[in-house]
Amino acid sequence: MSRMLPADEPRELVVRANDTTNQSFGFSSLESLPIKYLLENGVICLDKPAGPTSHEVASWVRSMLGCERVGHGGTLDPAVTGILPVGIGNATKAMQALLPAGKEYVCVMELHGSVDEETLREVILQFVGKIYQKPPLKSSVKRALRVREIYYIDVIEIAGRLVLFHVGCQAGTYVRKLCFDLGEALGTGASMAELRRTRVGPFKEDEHMCSLYDLKDAYHFWTSDGDETELRKYLLPTEFALSHLPVITIRDSAVDAICHGASLAASGVVSLHTGIKKGDLVAVKTLKGEAVAIAKSSETTDRIAKAGSGIVASVERVLMERGRYPQMWKKRTTQE
């Protein structure tokens, strides 16, 4: 069972202003989005099999669903299995929000020598917290020493020299390198034998997770029989991929301006979550809960709540299509 990652900490809501939303535009409920819309703006919690690359899996999904664009959120090595978040169509823009999200894995580590269980558990616990890591030789990033945080390591089972453990960690942590470092600390040497990713931010091993076979069958049931039950279970709204981010809720009148790339001004904010720090990624949403954009906060929660004017967040990626909400802002005219 998954343990809590930092993003799971409960957030309270700070109301900056009272406002209502017009039900004449936008989607009143994310639970009943049209299936055709989800096929252009949905995310999938895919169970990646061992063997193919993450890019190959995304390509198969694109071909299977007949989509123009498919992207994944966080690469898995070919031999690694588990959660691979996949965005379809416009939802590919939301995949960047998952890159800094906490991850969780189940790993089988093979020790190269014998060690007693008490020593093993003591040494493993010493790796909880901030650790130094240098990416392995096969990694695609610069091999510079960096700090990563291990949130928890739970030993599940020990069988001879094989150790099965559960680890929650900061994005960018290499579990293969963690196994190597554990082996060095134990004095026996160790290597990663198997790895499965069980969580990426809000994506967990639960009822939403599906294999490629599940997805293909669900799509067939819809196209052949008109039964969208299974497909709807696997196609999640874009907003699901952002549920680990703090939220800033905006007025209807500010939505279209954000869709055109404008920064978020204090006057457009209705409410926001506590705990937002300057530079944090936030999800900008409508009063109906629709995702408008991913933005970077320019201020803390307290400052935004009290701001009389000024920019409080700069837009990183616009997620909502233009025109869903009417234009309620004036275009600047060039004076000759």
C-alpha positions in Angstrom: 0.0 0.0 0.0 1.2 3.5 -0.9 2.5 5.7 1.9 2.2 9.5 1.9 4.4 11.6 -0.4 4.9 15.4 0.4 2.2 16.4 -2.1 -0.3 14.3 -0.1 -0.2 16.6 2.9 -3.7 18.2 3.3 -4.1 21.7 2.0 -6.6 24.2 3.3 -8.4 26.7 1.1 -8.0 30.5 1.4 -10.9 32.5 0.0 -9.8 35.8 -1.4 -13.1 36.9 -3.0 -16.7 35.6 -3.5 -17.8 34.9 -7.0 -20.1 32.6 -9.0 -19.6 30.8 -12.3 -21.9 31.0 -15.4 -23.2 27.5 -16.2 -23.8 28.5 -19.9 -20.2 27.8 -20.8 -17.5 25.4 -19.8 -18.1 21.9 -18.4 -20.3 21.8 -15.3 -19.0 18.3 -14.3 -15.7 16.6 -15.0 -17.4 13.2 -14.2 -19.5 13.3 -17.4 -17.1 14.6 -20.1 -18.0 13.3 -23.5 -15.8 10.2 -24.4 -14.8 11.9 -27.7 -13.5 14.9 -25.7 -11.5 12.6 -23.4 -9.9 10.9 -26.5 -8.5 14.4 -27.3 -7.9 15.6 -23.7 -7.5 12.6 -21.5 -4.8 10.9 -19.5 -4.2 7.2 -18.9 -2.6 5.4 -16.0 -0.8 2.7 -18.1 0.9 -0.4 -16.7 4.0 -0.6 -18.8 5.3 -4.1 -19.5 8.9 -5.2 -19.5 10.7 -5.0 -22.9 9.5 -1.9 -24.9 10.8 1.6 -24.3 8.4 4.2 -22.9 8.4 5.9 -26.4 7.4 2.7 -28.0 4.5 2.2 -25.6 3.3 5.8 -26.2 3.5 5.1 -30.0 1.4 2.0 -29.6 -1.3 3.9 -27.7 -1.3 6.6 -30.4 -1.9 3.9 -33.1 -4.4 2.0 -30.9 -6.6 5.0 -30.2 -6.1 6.8 -33.5 -4.7 9.9 -31.8 -2.5 12.5 -33.4 -0.5 13.2 -30.2 0.4 11.0 -27.3 3.1 11.8 -24.7 4.2 10.1 -21.5 5.1 11.6 -18.1 8.4 10.2 -16.9 10.5 7.6 -18.8 10.9 4.1 -17.6 13.8 1.9 -18.7 12.8 -1.0 -21.0 13.2 -3.7 -18.3 11.2 -1.7 -15.7 7.5 -2.2 -15.4 4.7 -0.2 -13.7 3.0 3.1 -14.0 3.6 5.2 -17.1 1.2 8.2 -17.2 0.2 8.9 -20.8 -1.4 12.1 -22.1 -3.6 12.1 -25.2 -3.9 15.1 -27.5 -4.1 18.4 -25.6 -3.4 16.6 -22.3 0.2 16.0 -23.4 0.8 19.6 -22.2 0.0 18.5 -18.7 2.7 15.8 -18.6 5.4 18.3 -17.6 3.6 18.8 -14.3 4.4 15.1 -13.4 8.2 15.4 -13.9 8.8 17.0 -10.5 6.2 14.8 -8.8 7.2 12.2 -6.1 7.7 8.6 -7.3 7.3 5.3 -5.6 8.8 1.9 -6.5 8.9 -1.7 -5.5 12.4 -3.1 -5.9 14.2 -6.4 -5.7 17.8 -5.8 -4.6 20.4 -8.6 -4.8 23.2 -8.5 -2.3 26.6 -9.8 -3.4 27.5 -11.2 0.0 25.8 -12.3 3.2 24.7 -9.8 5.9 22.5 -10.3 9.0 19.0 -8.9 8.9 19.4 -6.4 11.7 22.5 -4.8 10.1 20.7 -4.7 6.7 17.6 -2.9 8.2 19.8 -0.4 10.2 21.8 0.6 7.1 18.7 0.9 4.9 17.1 3.3 7.4 20.2 5.5 7.2 19.3 6.3 3.6 16.0 7.8 4.5 16.3 11.6 4.1 18.5 13.6 1.8 21.2 11.7 0.0 23.9 12.4 -2.6 23.6 10.7 -6.0 25.5 10.8 -9.2 23.4 9.5 -12.2 24.6 6.1 -13.6 26.6 5.9 -16.8 23.6 4.8 -18.9 21.5 7.8 -17.8 20.6 10.6 -20.3 21.4 13.5 -17.9 24.7 15.1 -16.9 26.5 13.0 -14.4 26.9 15.7 -11.8 26.6 15.0 -8.0 23.2 16.1 -6.8 21.0 15.9 -3.7 17.8 13.8 -3.7 15.4 12.9 -0.9 14.3 9.4 0.1 10.9 9.8 1.9 10.7 6.2 3.1 12.1 2.7 2.6 10.1 -0.2 3.8 11.6 -3.7 3.7 8.9 -6.1 2.7 10.7 -9.4 2.6 14.2 -10.9 2.8 15.0 -14.2 1.1 18.7 -15.1 1.3 20.5 -12.4 -0.6 17.4 -11.0 -2.2 15.7 -8.0 -0.5 12.3 -6.8 -1.6 11.6 -3.2 -0.5 9.2 -0.3 -1.1 10.7 3.2 -1.6 9.2 6.6 -2.0 11.5 9.2 -3.4 12.0 12.6 -4.9 11.8 12.9 -8.7 15.1 12.2 -10.4 16.2 9.6 -7.9 17.9 6.6 -9.5 16.9 3.4 -7.6 19.6 1.4 -9.4 22.2 3.8 -7.9 20.5 3.6 -4.6 20.9 -0.2 -4.6 24.6 0.2 -5.5 25.1 2.7 -2.7 23.4 0.4 -0.2 25.7 -2.4 -1.2 28.7 -0.1 -0.6 27.5 0.9 2.8 26.8 -2.8 3.7 30.3 -3.7 2.5 28.9 -6.6 0.4 28.0 -4.8 -2.9 24.5 -4.9 -4.3 22.7 -4.5 -7.6 19.1 -3.9 -8.7 17.5 -7.2 -9.9 13.9 -6.0 -10.6 12.1 -2.7 -10.4 8.4 -1.7 -10.7 7.0 1.8 -10.4 3.9 1.9 -8.3 3.2 5.6 -8.2 3.8 8.9 -10.1 2.3 11.8 -8.2 -1.5 11.2 -8.3 -1.2 8.1 -10.5 -1.3 4.9 -8.3 -1.9 1.2 -8.7 -5.7 1.3 -8.3 -8.8 0.8 -10.3 -7.7 3.3 -13.0 -4.6 1.4 -14.0 -4.8 -0.5 -17.2 -2.6 -2.7 -19.4 -2.2 -2.2 -23.2 -4.5 -5.2 -23.6 -7.2 -3.6 -21.3 -7.0 -0.4 -23.2 -7.3 -2.1 -26.6 -10.3 -4.2 -25.4 -12.0 -1.1 -23.9 -11.6 0.9 -27.1 -13.0 -2.1 -29.1 -16.1 -2.3 -26.9 -16.8 1.4 -27.6 -16.1 1.4 -31.3 -17.9 -1.9 -32.0 -20.7 -2.1 -29.4 -21.0 1.5 -28.4 -20.2 0.5 -24.8 -18.0 3.2 -23.3 -18.0 1.9 -19.7 -14.5 0.4 -19.7 -13.0 3.1 -21.8 -14.4 5.8 -19.5 -12.8 4.0 -16.5 -9.3 4.3 -18.1 -9.6 7.7 -19.8 -9.2 10.3 -17.0 -9.7 14.0 -17.4 -6.5 16.2 -17.7 -7.3 17.6 -14.3 -6.4 14.2 -12.7 -2.7 14.6 -13.7 -2.6 18.0 -11.8 -4.3 16.8 -8.6 -0.9 16.8 -6.8 -0.4 20.5 -7.4 -1.8 23.3 -5.3 -4.6 25.1 -6.9 -5.4 28.8 -7.7 -9.0 29.2 -8.7 -9.9 32.2 -10.9 -13.0 34.1 -12.0 -14.8 33.3 -15.3 -13.7 36.7 -16.6 -10.0 35.8 -16.3 -10.2 32.4 -18.1 -10.0 33.5 -21.7 -7.2 36.0 -21.0 -5.1 33.1 -19.5 -6.0 31.0 -22.5 -4.4 33.7 -24.7 -1.2 33.6 -22.6 -1.7 36.4 -20.1 -0.1 36.2 -16.7 -2.5 35.8 -13.7 -3.3 39.1 -12.0 -4.4 39.3 -8.3 -7.8 40.6 -9.3 -8.6 37.4 -11.1 -8.0 35.1 -8.1 -11.0 33.8 -6.2 -9.3 31.3 -3.9 -6.1 29.3 -3.5 -4.5 26.6 -1.5 -2.3 27.2 1.6 1.4 26.3 1.4 2.2 27.9 -1.9 5.7 29.2 -2.1 7.3 31.6 -4.6 8.4 29.6 -7.7 6.0 26.6 -7.0 4.1 25.1 -9.9 0.4 25.5 -9.4 -2.7 24.4 -11.3 -4.9 27.3 -12.4 -8.6 26.2 -12.5 -12.0 27.6 -13.1 -14.7 27.8 -10.5 -16.1 24.5 -12.0 -12.7 22.8 -11.5 -11.6 22.9 -15.1 -7.8 23.1 -15.7 -6.9 26.4 -17.5 -3.1 26.3 -17.2 0.0 25.3 -15.3 1.6 28.3 -13.8 4.6 29.3 -11.7 3.7 31.2 -8.5 5.2 34.7 -8.2 4.3 35.0 -4.5 3.4 33.0 -1.5 -0.2 32.1 -0.5 -0.3 34.9 2.1 1.0 37.5 -0.3 -1.4 36.5 -3.0 -4.4 36.5 -0.6 -3.6 40.0 0.5 -2.4 41.5 -2.9 -4.4 44.4 -4.1 -3.0 44.3 -7.6 -0.1 42.9 -9.7 0.9 39.6 -11.2 0.7 36.6 -8.9 1.6 33.8 -11.3 3.2 33.4 -14.7 1.7 30.9 -17.1 4.0 27.9 -18.1 1.6 25.9 -20.2 -2.0 26.8 -21.3 -4.2 23.7 -21.1 -7.6 24.9 -22.0 -8.6 25.7 -25.6 -9.5 29.2 -26.5 -13.2 30.0 -26.8 -14.6 27.7 -24.1 -15.1 30.8 -22.0 -16.1 34.1 -23.6 -13.6 37.0 -24.0 -14.2 39.5 -21.1 -11.0 41.5 -21.5 -10.2 44.4 -23.8 -7.5 44.1 -26.4 -4.9 46.8 -26.5 -5.2 49.1 -29.5 -2.1 50.6 -31.1 -2.1 54.3 -31.1 -0.7 55.9 -34.2 
